[in-house]
């Protein structure tokens, strides 16, 4: 009867009610504490020290400085000229020299300053979109790492139960073989099953260790100090996220188009020569007289009319517009794929929770009872056990797939992220 008790133990371990899939078993292997880490808290911690977020902020500050610099006029120039000195005759010294003091100012024509400022502002908009993208990418990575850590933790708990069951069944089989009521080959099969269960547990522990290290690296915490909240993991009834405003990816491409248009205007304006005005006065040392002077200079666009730069700017604008169109298509495809993955994972999880796992539990219970009454062979009990364990593993994978798809969908549709620790 030891095998009967061992298989009965399996019902309490592996064949628990289907509510296991609908409740939070975190207290079994990751105790909940008031300071347990939630996905939003993990994202907030990651944003506080992430190098890529800091780099994106620095680039945004740099782009702001570029706007200030672009919206400035050319500096005036002060000039001094000394003529007719150190020569011969009356010009052998400085008594007959002429001294000229002048002030000149270049006047930009063609809207160069306005176009230059518009291009810098578009670049700043692009840097702001880059910051949003860095934050969204980081939030997605944290959610994926968090989902992996929780799924790995649950897989560890499941494989631990499987190992305990395999050991109990092996003990029962061994007793029946010794009593001559079971063929010796069954003991070998039970030993193989136990070894496979130990191997699965070792693999699950390695997966959990890697997942916790990844999450710790993102949040800046130590892997040993992580206590993860899991109550959200089984929630699959939340509404799918919808696009709020313009997605950050599109805003980035739109900024590139705006910058391309502004730079094309700048290059066109550069083909219009600027005017330099100057004014000053001259001292005639020999006569002791002074005189004022004025001047105007304009470059002659004979050799350089900036045609090459205009052609380049025009081609860059065409490329930016094409990239924007391609981004719209690609983003729409990725959003539809994420929605499909989300719906498929939700449907799979619900099917497992509502029908497959309860049926597998019932089949395992019947196989256990039938084996105790001598109606079923041990292999049938073992197969029913594996089916139930596989179903529970599939549920963990489906829940993880749901949250991974949700994280990807949030990344694609949100214009930015705001997280309160």
Buried (B, 14 or more C-beta within 10 A) or exposed (E): EBBBEBBBBBBEBBBBEBEBBBEBBBEEBBEBEEEBBBBBBBBBBBBEEBEBBEEBBEBBEEBBEBBEEBBEEBEEEEEEEEEBBEEEEEBEEEEBBBBBBBEBBBEBEBBBBBBBBBBBBBBBBBBBBBBBBBBBBBBBBBBBBBBBBBBBBBBBBBBBBBBBBBBBBBBBBBBBBEEEEBEEEBBEBBBEBBEBBBEBBEEBBEBBBBBBBBBBEBBEBEBEEBBBBBEBBBEBEEEBBEBEEEBBBBBBBBBBBBBBBBBBBBBBBBBBBBBBBBEBEBBBBEEEEEEEEEEEEEEEEEEEEBEEBBEEBBEBBEEBBEBBEEBBEEBEEBBEBBBEBBEBBBEBBBBBBEEBBBBBBEBBBBBBBBBBEEEBBBEBBBBBBBBBBEBBBBBBBBBBBBBBBBBBBBBBBBBBBEBEE
